[in-house]
Amino acid sequence: MKPVEVDRTLGDFTTSPRVLFVATIAVVIASLSVVASVALLALIRLCTNIAYFGEWSFTPHTIGQIPLGWGSILIPMAGALVIGFMARYGSEKIRGHGIPEALEAILLGRSRLSPKVAVLKPISSAISIGTGGPFGSEGPIIMTGGALGSLIAQMLPVSDNERKTLLVAGAAAGMTTVFGTPIAAVMLAVELLLFEWAPRSFIPVAVAAAVAAVERTYLHMPSTLFPFWADVQISITGLLGWVTAGAIAGLLSGCLTKLVYTTEDLFSKLPIHWMWWPMIGGAFVGLGGMIDPRALSVGYDNIEHLLKGDPSTRSALSLMLVKMTIWGIALGSGTSGGVLAPLLIIGGATGMVLTAIMPTVSAGFWPFLVMAAMMSGTMRVPLTATFFAVELTGAMNCFLPAMAACVTAYCVAILTTRRSILTERLARRGHHIVCEYHVSPFAMTRVADVMTQSVQMVPGSMTLREAAALLVDPSTTHPTFPVVDRQTRVLGIIDPPAIIRWRRQRHSRTATLAQLLDGTKPTIAYPDDHLDAVVERMNSANVAHLSVVDKQDGHLVGYVSWKDLIGCQASTHGERRTALLWARQTWFARRRIPG
């Protein structure tokens, strides 16, 4: 048996040493993102202290521990009014929680973010959260880190893909700085922002997250933000409980998404400019703060109390309902703030309520589990949510329960809600996003698998007149033919454009095709070429057909056209449709079988 010749130019990956250059830039971007993140956290504390405590200080205070009067309703309204003016007269891109805007820049804006966004987004978010907005700081920090990465990349000779990688590297560094979760930050990049799984993007992002994780330790930021431990027993009963908690979180995730965008639809019907919407949302935030002050601002202390199992069922239910309501209304009004911290608090409070009916485990276990599952279902990032929950708490022994709950919530969410809270906004702007990544069939298929082997060829001795007659003959079924010599070696191809070009150049009608093609180099393919390389070759040569020749002696063995390429792509989708159709038919057939 003849051994298969190995193409030494091919490898498992297409990444070049240039990834080291991009990773070096990512180190600089990570350091700048750390500085920007720390500055934003300090700015949030400053705004909080000025708005609620009347002092110019960066010392952290908790709003939920002070009594609020009716005048406190005006505080979030005033902050939201400022944000409305900033959005209208500064940049509309500061509205929302940041991640959809980052996605839009990556997919539609060639990963270009403006300096205006890099400055206004953190300021607006600090004002929003500092005046009681029920948001997290992670979304704005991700947006700010991404903007820094994009701005630096725009000053360097990098490609669009490398600019995207550096944008995401800045975002991952920002998230790592806030939560101390480098692995989850990298996974968020893979599951949500990069739209690919390749070393050329993964390595720089991982480098940025690692650099941010190291640098934050020098700023004496805690390695584990919310230490937690639970005595987990691995059993079938336990697994059923984890799955149940995940399913509840998945259903609630869909309700949260519906709440936000239903609110946004209601605001869009108001007969006033959208600049005023955040102020109306701020009024609801203020009223919610009167009911339960813990629901205001970031509320990281709530996460700590929930993981300790401190709140009663009634107290947790109040926190869940108030936080969910004011967060949905405020986010739907178009103000600025993140979604991650609210999801953790809503999920943790839901888990605390479930503690009353779920099997007894260590205190805080069900809040921990639903917290992770809520993030997974709402943002559609099961791996990120699993790693995030474990890194955030240090509860490595809870890895299996977290994974089970997160995957279940993810499954329920994608089956019950078509879009996530992150992609629904882009869908409303007319942009369809597919969050399923797979290897292109072109990269896995060789020319020999799709080429036409029975080829109608024409001899090089055919004259220009005869070739023209062949192409206009009604019995001719296709417009392109390979031209070969007596040994069936390819000289080139003929098609109507070539005939017209030669006639315009006033070549003799008795000139042979071999004479007309003399001195030209035909664009060819080999049977063992992969289709992705063939597509690039056809695009560069601006042709729709390629002759396939034997690598040893160069004689014609087949023909590949754009139709063959489309057929390859269609067959892949056809296999998926066939599998789905078979499953449906099997299910219906079983339903018809009498019991």
C-alpha positions as MATLAB code, in Angstrom:
seq = 'MKPVEVDRTLGDFTTSPRVLFVATIAVVIASLSVVASVALLALIRLCTNIAYFGEWSFTPHTIGQIPLGWGSILIPMAGALVIGFMARYGSEKIRGHGIPEALEAILLGRSRLSPKVAVLKPISSAISIGTGGPFGSEGPIIMTGGALGSLIAQMLPVSDNERKTLLVAGAAAGMTTVFGTPIAAVMLAVELLLFEWAPRSFIPVAVAAAVAAVERTYLHMPSTLFPFWADVQISITGLLGWVTAGAIAGLLSGCLTKLVYTTEDLFSKLPIHWMWWPMIGGAFVGLGGMIDPRALSVGYDNIEHLLKGDPSTRSALSLMLVKMTIWGIALGSGTSGGVLAPLLIIGGATGMVLTAIMPTVSAGFWPFLVMAAMMSGTMRVPLTATFFAVELTGAMNCFLPAMAACVTAYCVAILTTRRSILTERLARRGHHIVCEYHVSPFAMTRVADVMTQSVQMVPGSMTLREAAALLVDPSTTHPTFPVVDRQTRVLGIIDPPAIIRWRRQRHSRTATLAQLLDGTKPTIAYPDDHLDAVVERMNSANVAHLSVVDKQDGHLVGYVSWKDLIGCQASTHGERRTALLWARQTWFARRRIPG';
ca = [
       0.000    0.000    0.000;
       1.370    3.404   -1.008;
       2.025    5.596    2.077;
       0.157    8.872    2.311;
       2.416   11.849    1.729;
       2.338   14.264    4.658;
       2.064   17.962    3.885;
       4.681   19.548    6.164;
       3.065   22.969    5.798;
      -0.065   21.826    7.649;
      -0.414   21.608   11.415;
      -2.974   21.372   14.172;
      -3.081   25.173   14.406;
      -2.475   28.088   12.066;
      -0.951   30.381   14.682;
       2.349   32.074   13.796;
       5.111   33.509   16.058;
       3.378   36.884   15.709;
       1.196   35.761   18.624;
       4.186   36.574   20.856;
       4.144   40.180   19.631;
       0.411   40.461   20.350;
       0.884   38.852   23.774;
       3.558   41.434   24.616;
       1.142   44.243   23.797;
      -1.468   42.454   25.934;
       0.862   42.773   28.950;
       0.841   46.561   28.601;
      -2.917   46.644   28.098;
      -3.446   44.446   31.169;
      -1.447   46.832   33.345;
      -3.423   49.818   32.102;
      -6.699   47.931   32.665;
      -5.690   47.219   36.256;
      -5.073   50.918   36.852;
      -8.367   51.864   35.173;
     -10.300   49.239   37.149;
      -8.885   50.321   40.488;
      -9.610   53.943   39.599;
     -13.210   53.103   38.698;
     -13.768   51.220   41.960;
     -12.394   54.210   43.866;
     -14.592   56.581   41.872;
     -17.671   54.486   42.727;
     -16.805   54.714   46.446;
     -16.298   58.453   46.130;
     -19.667   58.982   44.402;
     -21.400   56.815   47.002;
     -19.903   58.723   49.902;
     -20.766   62.099   48.395;
     -24.340   61.100   47.474;
     -25.361   59.224   50.643;
     -22.908   60.172   53.390;
     -22.079   63.759   52.462;
     -18.320   63.274   52.674;
     -15.428   63.461   50.221;
     -13.841   60.106   50.973;
     -12.760   56.893   49.286;
     -13.508   54.801   52.358;
     -16.001   52.029   51.539;
     -19.438   52.417   53.115;
     -22.570   50.294   52.798;
     -25.814   52.027   51.847;
     -27.984   49.212   53.175;
     -26.820   49.847   56.752;
     -28.169   53.404   57.020;
     -31.777   54.604   57.340;
     -33.066   56.347   54.231;
     -35.644   59.131   54.193;
     -38.030   60.022   51.410;
     -35.532   62.529   50.093;
     -33.217   59.639   49.159;
     -35.497   58.922   46.177;
     -34.064   62.027   44.519;
     -30.463   60.719   44.686;
     -30.733   58.002   42.008;
     -32.950   60.300   39.957;
     -30.290   63.012   39.971;
     -27.555   60.542   39.042;
     -29.660   59.110   36.229;
     -30.394   62.592   34.897;
     -26.663   63.305   34.651;
     -26.169   60.031   32.779;
     -28.980   60.899   30.375;
     -27.248   64.182   29.504;
     -23.883   62.419   29.123;
     -25.414   59.845   26.775;
     -27.209   62.378   24.624;
     -24.449   64.971   24.322;
     -21.437   62.695   24.836;
     -21.884   59.178   23.463;
     -24.977   57.001   23.298;
     -22.725   53.930   23.649;
     -22.438   54.514   27.404;
     -26.047   53.380   27.811;
     -26.580   49.822   29.001;
     -24.299   47.405   30.792;
     -21.321   47.433   28.441;
     -21.001   43.860   27.184;
     -23.487   44.176   24.270;
     -21.635   47.307   23.190;
     -18.349   45.400   23.304;
     -19.922   42.602   21.237;
     -21.198   45.111   18.703;
     -17.765   46.705   18.384;
     -16.170   43.292   17.854;
     -18.672   42.017   15.309;
     -19.596   45.167   13.419;
     -17.113   47.903   14.257;
     -13.843   46.094   13.483;
     -13.125   46.157   17.242;
     -12.760   49.943   17.214;
     -13.944   51.872   20.267;
     -13.648   55.636   20.566;
     -11.656   57.496   23.251;
     -14.914   59.199   24.231;
     -16.384   55.844   25.289;
     -13.237   54.962   27.232;
     -13.642   58.127   29.316;
     -17.410   58.517   29.594;
     -18.328   54.877   30.291;
     -16.504   54.554   33.644;
     -17.573   58.030   34.779;
     -21.229   57.417   33.949;
     -21.142   54.009   35.637;
     -19.529   55.425   38.753;
     -22.248   58.076   38.956;
     -24.990   55.501   38.346;
     -23.758   52.999   40.937;
     -22.635   55.668   43.387;
     -26.107   57.222   43.420;
     -27.748   53.900   44.251;
     -28.091   52.236   40.856;
     -28.534   48.476   41.481;
     -25.701   47.476   39.156;
     -22.313   45.857   39.229;
     -19.047   47.488   38.261;
     -17.821   44.556   36.163;
     -19.696   45.445   32.943;
     -18.362   49.017   32.778;
     -14.880   47.788   33.737;
     -15.001   45.189   30.971;
     -16.070   47.911   28.560;
     -13.358   50.277   29.814;
     -10.625   47.645   29.627;
     -11.815   46.715   26.154;
     -11.763   50.352   25.089;
      -8.163   50.715   26.307;
      -7.149   47.615   24.372;
      -8.899   48.869   21.261;
      -7.371   52.345   21.477;
      -3.830   51.032   21.866;
      -4.371   48.537   19.036;
      -5.596   51.321   16.754;
      -2.227   53.048   17.152;
      -0.294   49.922   16.158;
       0.122   48.032   12.868;
      -2.175   45.142   13.753;
      -4.933   43.328   11.879;
      -8.630   43.479   12.712;
      -8.429   40.080   14.393;
      -5.451   41.152   16.504;
      -7.289   44.334   17.460;
     -10.215   42.200   18.588;
      -7.866   40.040   20.649;
      -6.347   43.075   22.361;
      -9.806   44.525   23.062;
     -10.829   41.275   24.729;
      -7.489   41.082   26.573;
      -8.232   44.441   28.179;
     -11.730   43.274   29.098;
     -10.405   40.042   30.671;
      -7.814   41.982   32.658;
     -10.531   44.300   33.956;
     -12.726   41.440   35.117;
      -9.744   39.753   36.768;
      -8.902   42.930   38.659;
     -12.398   43.268   40.133;
     -13.065   39.661   41.111;
      -9.661   37.954   41.153;
     -10.931   35.288   38.738;
      -8.412   34.989   35.863;
      -9.622   31.575   34.691;
     -13.241   32.727   34.553;
     -12.154   35.889   32.734;
     -10.441   33.826   30.047;
     -13.450   31.532   29.778;
     -15.758   34.543   29.423;
     -13.579   35.710   26.543;
     -13.839   32.315   24.857;
     -17.558   31.779   25.446;
     -18.760   35.295   24.792;
     -16.346   37.779   23.246;
     -13.776   36.192   20.918;
     -16.145   34.292   18.623;
     -13.383   31.759   18.026;
     -11.276   29.198   19.846;
      -7.757   29.640   18.517;
      -4.279   30.073   20.069;
      -3.781   33.382   18.249;
      -6.456   34.954   20.464;
      -6.473   32.662   23.485;
      -2.793   33.120   24.376;
      -2.772   36.958   24.549;
      -6.025   36.992   26.518;
      -4.686   34.416   28.986;
      -1.482   36.442   29.341;
      -3.483   39.599   30.097;
      -5.607   37.830   32.728;
      -2.525   36.320   34.387;
      -0.727   39.683   34.484;
      -3.789   41.362   36.022;
      -4.080   38.572   38.614;
      -0.465   39.058   39.665;
      -0.577   42.858   39.713;
      -3.739   43.002   41.821;
      -1.907   41.111   44.590;
       0.589   43.976   44.839;
      -2.381   46.276   45.447;
      -3.351   44.058   48.417;
      -6.645   43.081   46.831;
      -8.002   39.795   48.294;
      -7.190   36.652   46.321;
     -10.579   35.155   47.245;
     -13.259   37.807   47.331;
     -15.955   35.791   49.154;
     -14.409   32.828   51.017;
     -16.868   29.955   51.281;
     -16.783   26.305   52.242;
     -19.499   23.645   52.179;
     -19.595   20.006   53.203;
     -20.809   18.458   49.951;
     -21.859   14.829   49.719;
     -21.693   13.326   46.221;
     -24.831   11.237   45.696;
     -27.768   10.690   43.364;
     -29.994   12.642   45.736;
     -27.506   15.491   45.745;
     -27.296   15.468   41.940;
     -31.082   15.709   41.661;
     -31.026   18.694   44.001;
     -28.291   20.441   41.977;
     -30.173   19.875   38.746;
     -33.407   21.151   40.288;
     -31.700   24.320   41.502;
     -30.182   24.806   38.044;
     -33.548   24.357   36.336;
     -35.171   26.963   38.585;
     -32.315   29.362   37.873;
     -32.688   28.737   34.139;
     -36.381   29.591   34.221;
     -35.763   32.685   36.314;
     -33.043   33.742   33.864;
     -35.597   33.887   31.083;
     -37.929   35.932   33.302;
     -35.152   38.438   34.012;
     -34.381   38.863   30.316;
     -38.079   39.312   29.580;
     -38.384   41.851   32.400;
     -35.526   44.013   31.118;
     -36.662   44.169   27.510;
     -40.358   44.483   28.294;
     -39.424   47.486   30.408;
     -37.341   48.858   27.550;
     -40.330   48.483   25.215;
     -42.548   50.364   27.651;
     -40.024   53.190   27.915;
     -39.831   53.411   24.119;
     -43.559   54.219   24.042;
     -43.157   57.286   26.236;
     -43.666   60.578   24.354;
     -40.365   61.988   25.635;
     -36.727   61.799   24.522;
     -34.781   58.758   25.715;
     -32.462   61.113   27.618;
     -35.146   61.383   30.319;
     -35.792   57.653   30.659;
     -32.969   56.965   33.158;
     -34.359   59.604   35.512;
     -37.741   57.828   35.517;
     -35.957   54.553   36.148;
     -34.054   56.294   38.964;
     -37.351   57.119   40.664;
     -38.199   53.416   40.836;
     -34.712   52.704   42.160;
     -35.251   55.255   44.922;
     -38.609   53.752   45.847;
     -37.065   50.273   45.912;
     -34.368   51.592   48.233;
     -37.052   52.768   50.613;
     -38.479   49.241   50.735;
     -35.126   47.437   51.032;
     -31.936   49.582   51.079;
     -29.806   46.472   50.541;
     -30.960   46.402   46.918;
     -29.186   49.673   46.120;
     -25.744   50.007   44.535;
     -23.374   47.056   43.969;
     -24.211   45.279   47.210;
     -21.230   42.923   47.445;
     -21.874   42.652   51.182;
     -25.165   40.951   50.318;
     -23.256   38.188   48.555;
     -21.100   37.686   51.653;
     -24.140   37.444   53.941;
     -25.954   35.058   51.595;
     -22.965   32.722   51.410;
     -22.908   32.661   55.189;
     -26.614   31.807   55.253;
     -27.422   34.853   57.404;
     -30.671   36.263   55.911;
     -33.988   34.698   56.802;
     -36.246   33.351   54.073;
     -38.459   36.416   54.281;
     -35.502   38.783   54.193;
     -33.982   36.956   51.205;
     -37.318   37.004   49.368;
     -37.589   40.771   49.909;
     -34.043   41.316   48.602;
     -34.669   39.111   45.567;
     -37.930   40.797   44.531;
     -36.784   44.374   45.118;
     -33.371   43.904   43.491;
     -34.870   42.145   40.513;
     -37.551   44.791   40.001;
     -35.454   47.930   40.301;
     -32.571   46.381   38.350;
     -34.839   45.390   35.471;
     -36.518   48.795   35.346;
     -33.272   50.745   35.653;
     -31.491   48.673   33.001;
     -34.502   48.911   30.696;
     -34.434   52.685   31.064;
     -31.027   52.799   29.387;
     -28.832   53.891   32.265;
     -25.237   52.679   32.757;
     -24.230   49.686   34.862;
     -23.273   46.003   34.886;
     -25.333   42.840   35.181;
     -23.058   40.346   36.891;
     -23.290   41.499   40.512;
     -27.116   41.844   40.357;
     -27.362   38.336   38.922;
     -25.245   36.988   41.772;
     -27.388   38.742   44.392;
     -30.707   37.738   42.793;
     -29.463   34.173   42.389;
     -28.084   34.035   45.927;
     -31.326   35.370   47.397;
     -33.303   32.839   45.358;
     -31.056   30.080   46.688;
     -31.656   31.320   50.220;
     -35.407   31.050   49.657;
     -34.938   27.515   48.275;
     -32.999   26.527   51.397;
     -36.341   26.162   53.187;
     -37.473   23.374   50.846;
     -34.252   21.820   49.530;
     -32.265   19.084   51.310;
     -30.196   20.323   54.229;
     -26.597   21.084   53.315;
     -24.028   23.487   54.711;
     -25.197   27.064   55.273;
     -24.962   29.120   52.095;
     -24.679   26.131   49.749;
     -27.930   26.710   47.862;
     -27.285   30.468   47.509;
     -23.838   29.595   46.132;
     -25.284   27.108   43.671;
     -28.172   29.234   42.365;
     -25.860   32.242   42.198;
     -23.609   30.420   39.721;
     -26.537   28.922   37.827;
     -28.216   32.315   37.462;
     -25.113   33.728   35.825;
     -24.882   30.699   33.539;
     -28.500   30.814   32.401;
     -28.808   34.567   31.957;
     -25.483   35.166   30.209;
     -25.324   31.712   28.515;
     -21.800   31.039   29.785;
     -21.860   27.708   31.680;
     -18.086   27.190   31.848;
     -17.435   30.793   32.855;
     -20.096   30.627   35.573;
     -18.710   27.368   36.956;
     -15.128   28.590   37.166;
     -16.253   32.000   38.365;
     -18.191   30.600   41.309;
     -15.289   28.395   42.383;
     -12.622   31.100   41.957;
     -14.734   33.756   43.628;
     -15.258   31.634   46.752;
     -12.355   29.200   46.765;
     -14.844   26.336   47.159;
     -13.058   23.762   45.000;
     -15.052   20.922   46.564;
     -18.211   22.508   45.110;
     -16.941   22.310   41.533;
     -19.144   19.340   40.568;
     -22.388   20.768   42.013;
     -21.665   24.123   40.388;
     -21.045   22.498   37.013;
     -24.233   20.426   37.230;
     -26.363   23.447   38.165;
     -24.747   25.734   35.579;
     -25.144   23.279   32.718;
     -28.763   22.629   33.686;
     -29.555   26.350   33.855;
     -27.822   26.837   30.498;
     -29.853   24.019   28.939;
     -33.176   25.309   30.293;
     -32.390   28.889   29.275;
     -31.453   28.145   25.659;
     -34.487   25.894   25.221;
     -36.949   28.420   26.653;
     -35.494   31.780   25.579;
     -34.158   32.432   22.090;
     -31.799   35.257   23.063;
     -29.754   36.049   26.142;
     -29.836   39.338   27.989;
     -26.578   40.209   26.190;
     -27.605   39.396   22.613;
     -31.250   40.497   22.677;
     -30.208   44.145   22.473;
     -28.142   43.455   19.346;
     -30.963   41.414   17.815;
     -33.263   44.405   18.264;
     -30.794   46.432   16.226;
     -31.072   43.934   13.386;
     -27.912   41.915   14.110;
     -28.185   38.131   14.270;
     -25.534   36.430   16.406;
     -24.811   32.702   16.383;
     -22.997   31.593   19.526;
     -22.101   28.106   18.305;
     -18.515   27.581   17.189;
     -17.328   24.653   15.102;
     -14.526   23.821   12.712;
     -15.351   24.757    9.144;
     -15.964   21.709    6.920;
     -13.607   23.323    4.412;
     -10.716   22.868    6.851;
     -11.471   19.145    7.210;
     -12.362   18.203    3.616;
      -9.940   17.473    0.781;
     -10.455   18.282   -2.867;
     -10.544   14.587   -3.741;
     -13.679   14.186   -1.618;
     -15.768   16.699   -3.588;
     -14.208   17.088   -7.041;
     -15.846   15.986  -10.278;
     -13.759   13.132  -11.672;
     -15.458   12.743  -15.038;
     -14.217   15.924  -16.672;
     -15.068   17.188  -20.140;
     -11.842   18.739  -21.398;
     -10.787   20.417  -24.620;
      -7.466   19.935  -26.448;
      -4.932   22.709  -26.795;
      -5.104   22.251  -30.549;
      -8.686   23.576  -30.650;
      -8.945   26.929  -32.413;
     -10.502   30.071  -31.004;
     -13.377   29.747  -33.487;
     -14.075   26.162  -32.400;
     -13.920   27.093  -28.727;
     -16.451   29.897  -29.226;
     -18.749   27.535  -31.112;
     -18.489   25.002  -28.289;
     -19.491   27.506  -25.636;
     -22.546   28.768  -27.535;
     -23.706   25.280  -28.558;
     -27.138   24.583  -26.939;
     -25.970   21.102  -25.952;
     -23.137   22.518  -23.794;
     -24.163   22.119  -20.153;
     -21.546   24.287  -18.432;
     -19.494   27.318  -19.435;
     -15.977   26.394  -18.311;
     -13.587   23.765  -19.619;
      -9.987   22.847  -18.802;
      -7.565   22.999  -21.721;
      -5.018   20.149  -21.858;
      -2.105   19.080  -24.040;
      -1.594   15.600  -25.477;
      -0.388   14.274  -22.109;
      -3.528   15.749  -20.426;
      -1.418   18.314  -18.605;
      -3.438   21.445  -17.868;
      -2.644   24.531  -19.898;
      -5.460   26.681  -18.480;
      -9.230   27.054  -18.759;
     -11.608   28.590  -21.263;
     -14.838   30.369  -20.419;
     -16.919   33.101  -22.095;
     -14.919   35.984  -20.534;
     -11.675   34.516  -21.884;
     -13.132   34.136  -25.401;
     -14.431   37.722  -25.372;
     -11.090   39.014  -24.082;
      -9.140   37.270  -26.838;
     -11.509   38.523  -29.513;
     -11.206   42.105  -28.217;
      -7.434   41.713  -28.411;
      -7.955   40.819  -32.103;
      -6.388   37.383  -31.921;
      -6.871   35.297  -35.037;
      -9.858   32.967  -34.970;
      -7.576   30.198  -36.217;
      -5.181   30.601  -33.288;
      -5.091   27.509  -31.099;
      -5.897   27.574  -27.418;
      -2.360   26.354  -26.665;
      -0.990   29.435  -28.429;
      -3.391   31.759  -26.652;
      -2.551   30.276  -23.243;
       1.197   30.173  -23.855;
       3.078   32.013  -21.131;
       0.206   31.906  -18.627;
       0.321   29.922  -15.428;
      -2.901   28.013  -14.719;
      -4.422   28.145  -11.245;
      -4.749   24.532  -10.143;
      -5.514   22.386   -7.124;
      -4.218   19.029   -5.968;
      -6.407   16.137   -4.779;
      -5.008   16.317   -1.231;
      -5.477   20.091   -0.877;
      -7.968   21.164    1.758;
     -10.931   23.216    0.631;
     -10.102   26.239    2.777;
      -6.872   26.692    0.791;
      -8.785   26.169   -2.452;
     -11.307   28.862   -1.521;
      -8.483   31.356   -0.951;
      -6.881   30.357   -4.268;
     -10.127   30.784   -6.195;
     -10.768   34.128   -4.559;
      -7.259   35.421   -5.329;
      -7.466   34.293   -8.966;
     -11.087   35.491   -9.285;
     -12.201   32.183  -10.795;
     -15.118   29.880  -10.061;
     -13.467   26.643  -11.208;
     -10.107   24.960  -10.690;
      -8.489   22.070  -12.513;
      -7.322   19.297  -10.207;
      -4.037   17.719  -11.279;
      -1.927   14.835  -10.080;
       0.946   16.002   -7.910;
       3.438   13.624   -9.535;
       3.006   14.028  -13.295;
       0.612   16.987  -13.516;
      -2.078   15.326  -15.624;
      -5.724   16.248  -15.124;
      -7.613   14.082  -12.606;
     -10.667   16.186  -11.781;
     -12.393   19.522  -11.580;
     -13.651   21.513   -8.569;
     -16.100   24.396   -8.731;
     -17.913   26.759   -6.404;
     -20.900   24.418   -6.663;
     -18.837   21.591   -5.171;
     -17.827   23.863   -2.289;
     -21.421   24.864   -1.593;
     -22.398   21.206   -1.743;
     -19.825   20.390    0.928;
     -21.181   23.130    3.177;
     -24.772   22.092    2.535;
     -24.044   18.439    3.293;
     -22.766   19.387    6.756;
     -25.943   21.309    7.544;
     -27.946   18.512    5.931;
     -26.483   15.972    8.353;
     -27.597   18.134   11.280;
     -31.067   18.583    9.823;
     -31.334   14.837    9.142;
     -30.386   14.022   12.727;
     -32.969   16.493   14.044;
     -35.634   15.203   11.652;
     -34.876   11.610   12.643;
     -35.222   12.524   16.311;
     -38.542   14.243   15.703;
     -39.906   11.405   13.574;
     -38.777    8.856   16.154;
     -40.461   10.793   18.942;
     -43.727   11.159   16.996;
     -43.629    7.485   16.037;
     -43.295    6.532   19.670;
     -46.182    8.807   20.521;
     -48.364    6.941   18.025;
     -47.593    3.527   19.492;
     -50.584    2.446   21.578;
     -49.796    2.056   25.223;
];
